[in-house]
Amino acid sequence: EGNDPGDSAKITYRELLHKVCQFANVLRSQGVKKGDRVSIYLPMILELVIAMLACARIGALHSIVFAGFSAESLCERILDCGCSLLIT
């Protein structure tokens, strides 16, 4: 379920696994490898969960930044954790 009461989606485990594997391959193609840090700047949507699980699947560390933060706050968090990729 999303932030709005009418905002919801259903997905099977099989569909989720397929999407996570696809996104893990995208991360690998961008040069992300085990031990790298990735920041995720997304609202409460299905793609947030997919991105988190894809990072875990390839062994990358992920840091979720609340989507309501300003650009300056996001920049500080990116610099502090030394992330190699930002997912928005």
C-alpha positions in Angstrom: 0.0 0.0 0.0 1.2 3.5 -0.8 0.7 6.8 1.0 -2.8 7.4 -0.4 -5.6 5.1 0.8 -6.5 4.1 -2.8 -2.9 3.6 -3.9 -2.2 -0.2 -3.7 -0.8 -2.9 -5.9 -0.6 -6.7 -5.8 2.3 -8.8 -6.9 3.2 -12.4 -6.6 6.4 -13.7 -5.2 7.3 -15.0 -8.7 6.8 -11.5 -10.3 8.7 -9.9 -7.5 11.6 -12.3 -7.9 11.7 -11.6 -11.7 11.7 -7.8 -11.2 14.4 -8.0 -8.5 16.6 -10.1 -10.7 16.1 -7.7 -13.6 17.0 -4.7 -11.5 20.0 -6.5 -10.0 21.3 -7.0 -13.5 20.7 -3.3 -14.2 22.8 -2.4 -11.1 25.5 -4.8 -12.2 25.5 -3.2 -15.7 26.1 0.2 -14.0 29.2 -1.2 -12.3 27.7 -1.8 -8.8 29.3 -4.8 -7.1 29.4 -6.4 -3.6 30.3 -4.0 -0.9 29.4 -0.8 -2.9 27.0 1.7 -1.4 23.8 2.7 -3.1 21.4 5.5 -2.0 17.7 5.1 -2.8 15.6 8.3 -3.0 12.0 7.1 -3.7 8.5 7.5 -2.3 6.6 4.5 -0.9 6.2 2.6 -4.2 6.8 -1.0 -5.3 10.1 0.0 -7.0 11.5 1.0 -3.6 11.2 -2.6 -2.4 12.5 -3.9 -5.7 15.6 -1.7 -5.4 16.3 -2.7 -1.8 16.0 -6.4 -2.6 18.2 -6.0 -5.7 20.9 -4.4 -3.7 20.8 -7.2 -1.2 20.8 -9.8 -3.9 24.2 -8.5 -5.3 25.6 -7.7 -1.9 25.5 -3.9 -2.2 24.7 -1.8 0.9 21.7 0.4 0.5 20.7 3.6 2.3 17.2 4.8 2.0 16.6 8.5 2.0 13.1 9.8 2.8 11.7 11.3 -0.4 10.6 14.4 1.4 14.2 15.6 2.1 15.6 18.6 0.3 18.3 18.4 -2.4 20.8 19.7 0.2 19.9 17.0 2.7 20.1 14.3 0.0 23.6 15.6 -1.0 24.9 15.5 2.6 23.7 11.9 3.0 25.2 10.8 -0.3 28.6 12.4 0.6 28.5 11.0 4.1 28.0 7.4 3.0 30.2 7.6 -0.1 27.6 6.0 -2.3 28.5 5.0 -5.9 24.9 5.2 -7.3 21.7 7.1 -6.5 18.4 5.5 -7.4 15.5 8.0 -7.9 
